[in-house]
Each structure stands twice: as structure tokens, then as C-alpha cells.
Amino acid sequence: MPHQVLPIAAIEAKARTDAATYDNVNDACPYSFYTEAGRVYKAAFQKERLAMSMKGKPEVKTNRTRAAA
């Protein structure tokens, strides 16, 4: 049975949607990580989770940024 070819955009869209529901890519990913689909999904999922975690966070001031101000 031949493998189904999936558009990268569809895989990335599913990963972005799933990132809002799942905390862990291992629980969310429907593809094997040994496949291109799995690698694309994982990268998109992690990118979206990072973007979600950065929303609304204030700028972190360090000693260097305080001294420069």
C-alpha cells in the first residue's frame, strides 16, 4: 500500500491547532517522528508552543539592561 502524500501546509496547520490543546508534542503528533511529516509536525508544534508562551510576557530586565537605561 503506497504512502499518502500530505501537503506541508496541512501538517503545519494541524500542528498549530493541536498546540493549543496539547502540552506535549509526543501526545499530539499523529505521525512517526522518523518520517518527514513527523519532523514537520514537531517543528511547527514547538514553534507555536513557543509563540504561545511568549504572548503577554513583559520584557525581562537584566542587570545589563538596567545599567544601560
N, C-alpha and C positions, 0 to 999 in steps of 0.2 A: 504494500500500500504506500503510495507516494506521500511525502510530507506536504502539508498545506503551506503555501506561501502567504505570509501575513504582511500587510503594509506596516512599515516602521511607525508611521504616524498613528496608526490604530493601537499598536503596542504601547507607545508613549502616552497616548490619551488614557488608556486603561490604567496604566501605572499612576498617572496623576490623580485619577479618580480614586483609585484604591489607597493612595497615600493619605487621603482624608479619613479613611475607615480603619486602616491597619497601622500599627506602630512598627511592625517588623516585616521587612521585605520577604523573609523566609516563609511567613504565614500567608502573604498576599500573592506571591508570584505563581501563576498557573503554568509556567514553563520551566524546563530544566535549565539550570544555570550553565550547563555545558553547551547550550545552543545559543545562536545569535539572538533569538527572540528573548531568551532569559537574560542575556547580558544587556540588551537594550532596555528591557523592562526594569532591571535592577538600577541602571544608571538614571533613568527617568524618575523612578520611585524615590531614590535617595536625593536627587536634585530637588524634587518637590517637597520632601520632608524637611530639607534644609531651608528652603524658602519659607515654608510654614513656620518653622521655629524662629526665623529672623523677623517675622512680621511683628511690628509693635514693640520691638525691643529698643530701649533707649541706647544711645551711644555709650559705650563703656569708656570711662576716662581712666587712664593710667597715670602714673607719676610723670611720665614724659609729656603727655598731652596737657596735664595741669601746669607743668613748668613752662610750656610754650605759650599758654594762654595769658 
